[in-house]
Amino acid sequence: MLESYVPKLEDLRFRETFMSDEETMSYNHAWGGTIPFPESKWQDWYEYWVLCSDGRRFYRYLKESESGEFVGEIAYHFDEKRGIWPADVIIYAPFRGRGYGKKGLEMLCEAAAENGIEVLHDDIAIDNPAVRLFLENGFTEEYRTDEIIMLKKDLKSISPQRGSKDQLSRR
């Protein structure tokens, strides 16, 4: 079973690991591939994304309940410049192909709906196999360029679950 987990500061070692993994970050090839995430950046990043989210950011690890292993991350945030809520689902390469991406995307959409977000977007590289995952899970194509496909999902039809521990107030 997969669960949403609020990481502790020291848990960011997992993020450092998958962000530096070439296979995991291969989807990001158009934007440079792997992303350095040294320990010196953890505190500021953690305060911004986890501690002081102010309802404009949501960040969770995906954790396999039985083994306790972290398998990926889910997140969304408000992009002021574009006026949209981009989604983020990354599954660490050794755990791909087990349905974690689908379940993580479902969990992210449910959390966003519970937190009052009406539409999630994601701009995905045109050759990224995750496009299929998003389309199979209710996202629709809004537009495409030579480099990206902009996908969106209307969350108004998702009924919020009462008493969610991940509920945040949106400002």
N, C-alpha and C positions, 0 to 999 in steps of 0.2 A: 504494500500500500504506500502511496505517496502522500506526503504532508508538506504544508507550507511552514517554513521555519524562519523566525526573525534571527538573523545571525548575530552573534556576539562579535566584538571587535577582533578577538583572536581567531575567529572562524574565517576571517578574510583571507587566510592562507589558501583556502580552497579557491577563492576568486582569483588570486594571484596565479595559482596553478592552471586553471582552465583558460585564463586570458592569455597565458604564454604558450599554450598548447597549439601547435600548428594545425592539427586535425580539427580540434574544436573550433578554432577561429578561421577555418578555411572559408566559411561563409562571408567573412569580412575582407576577402582578398581585394575587392575594389577600393577599399578604404584603408589598406595597409596591412591587413592580416592580424597578427598577434598584437596585443596592446600591453605595454609594460604597466605593471601595477605593484611597484615596490612598497615595502612595509612603511617607508617614510611618508607615503601618501594616504595610508589607511585611516588615520584619525580624522583628518579633514573630510575625507570622502564619507566616512561612517557618520559623522555628525550631520552632514548635509543630506544623505540618502536615508539613513535609518533613524537617527535620533530627532532630527528637526524637519521631518517631512512636511509639516504644515498642511497635510492633505493634498499637496501638489505632487507628491512623489510616493510611490509604493515600491518596496523592494523586499523580496523574500528568497530564501534558498528553497530548493526542492530537496526533500530528504526522504530516503527510503526508510519506512518505519521499522521494518524487521532488522535490517543491517545497521541502521543509523548513519549510512553513508550519504553524503551530499551528492546529488546527481546533476544539479543545474541551478539556474536562477530564473525568476520571473520578476518583471518590474513594469511600471508605467510611470510617466511623469507628464506634467503640462509643459508643452513647448510654447513659450510666450510668442516667439517670432512667427510661428505658423498657426497658432491658435488651436492646436490639436493635442490629443493625448496619445503619444506613441507607445506601443506595446513592446516588450522585450521578453523573449523566451530563448534561453540558451541551455542546451543539454550537453554536458561534458561528454566528449566523444566516446569514451569507454562504455557509456550507458545508453547510447543511441540505439534505436531499433527495438526498444522494449515498451513503447507506448508512453514514455514519460513526457515527450513533447506535447502530445495530444492532451494528456491529463493536466500538464502544467498550463497549457493555453486555456483549458476549461476553468482551472482554478483562478487564473489571472482575470478572465472575463467576469467570473462570479464576484471576485473581490472588487473589481472596478464598478460593477453594477451596484453592489452593496454600498459603495462609497459615493454613489450619485453620479458617476461618469455615464454619459449617455452613448458615446461613440468612442471606440478605440481605433487607432490607425497603426499601420506599420509600413515603412518603405523598405522593401526587400530587394536585394540585388536580383536582377533579371534572371540570372542563372542559379539562384539559390534554391535547392530542393525544398526548403521550408515553405515556399509559395504554395505548394500543394497542400501541406498541412493546414495552413491558414484557410485556404479555400474550402477544404473538406470540413472545416469547423466553423462555417458560417460567415467568414469574411468575404467581401466582394471586392472586385477590382474597381478602384475609383479612376485611376489613370495609369499610364506607363510612359516611360521615356526609353531611350536606348540603354540606360543603366539600371533603372529601378522600376518596380511595380508598387504603386501605392494601393494598399488594401485597407478596408475599413469594415467595422462590424458595429451594427446598431445593437446596443445592449438593453434597450428599453423593454424587450420581451423577456429578459432574464429576471425571474422573480427573486428579490433579495431574500436570503435566509436569515431569519431572526437570530440574534444573539451571536453573530459571528465574532470570533476573537480578533479578526483582522479588520474590523470596522474602524474607519477613520472619518473624522469630520472633514468636509470639503469646504474651503473658503472661496 
